[in-house]
């Protein structure tokens, strides 16, 4: 399988990462045999260096550099929160028009970190599908703009708001995930890194990267009328 390359110059290369693909080898995912870093390296026949991370279950823009110096320069932009990131997600319930979340999160080393995300609602849907004590099922298509880059930040913030992402495990709703599996045979997480904006480290020009939605996300938008 060839990866979809959405941007490439003499210093940087970006791909549209599929759901389920790890960025690189990890001891917590011993079942994986393919990794974006190695696949891209083999595809373009050059060494590549990951600049940031995407969860295995998240699809969308993943940026690499072609040398260590560039990686450091762009990583500094991420650390200083000078990179604009936009995600799309389908969540449970009718989401508010706009929410600004400032809620600290604890990472896997048990360290509490400040975390901020802005969420906008794009569209609501209500289906004639009974769920629990309700006679219908409600969902929203939302946009997320993380202002910090904490582990599982968007997923955790949406769970905190009680609007978990469909298909998320363990931060989602198991009953909703079961419904989607049984009714639509849908088992992926509906979170997609759609857009990335940053200043190029060498000429200072703004780089705007966009990644198209995968087939499963598009299918569920159609099924849910979103």
SULTA-V641101 format. One record per backbone hydrogen bond with DSSP energy under -0.5 kcal/mol. NH is the residue of the N-H (numbers start at 0). CO is the residue of the C=O. If there is no record, write none. Layout:
BEGIN
NH_CO, NH_CO
END
This chain:
BEGIN
3_15, 4_2, 5_3, 5_13, 6_13, 8_11, 12_63, 13_6, 14_61, 15_3, 16_14, 16_59, 19_55, 20_17, 20_55, 21_19, 21_33, 28_25, 31_28, 35_21, 36_22, 38_34, 39_35, 40_36, 41_37, 42_38, 43_39, 44_40, 45_40, 48_64, 50_62, 51_62, 57_54, 58_190, 59_16, 60_192, 61_14, 63_12, 64_48, 65_10, 70_66, 71_67, 72_68, 73_69, 74_70, 75_71, 76_72, 77_73, 78_74, 79_75, 80_77, 81_76, 83_196, 84_82, 85_194, 86_143, 87_191, 88_141, 89_189, 90_88, 90_139, 91_163, 92_137, 94_92, 98_118, 100_98, 100_116, 101_99, 102_114, 104_112, 106_104, 106_110, 109_106, 112_104, 116_100, 117_144, 118_98, 119_142, 120_96, 121_140, 122_140, 124_138, 126_136, 128_126, 130_133, 133_130, 136_126, 138_124, 139_90, 140_122, 141_88, 141_139, 142_119, 143_86, 144_117, 146_115, 147_115, 152_149, 155_151, 156_152, 157_153, 158_154, 159_155, 160_156, 161_158, 162_157, 165_89, 167_164, 173_171, 176_172, 177_173, 178_174, 179_175, 180_176, 181_177, 182_178, 183_179, 184_180, 185_179, 186_184, 189_165, 190_188, 191_87, 192_58, 193_85, 193_191, 194_85, 195_208, 196_83, 197_206, 199_204, 203_199, 206_197, 207_205, 208_195, 208_206, 210_193, 217_213, 218_214, 219_215, 220_216, 221_217, 222_218, 223_219, 224_221, 225_220
END
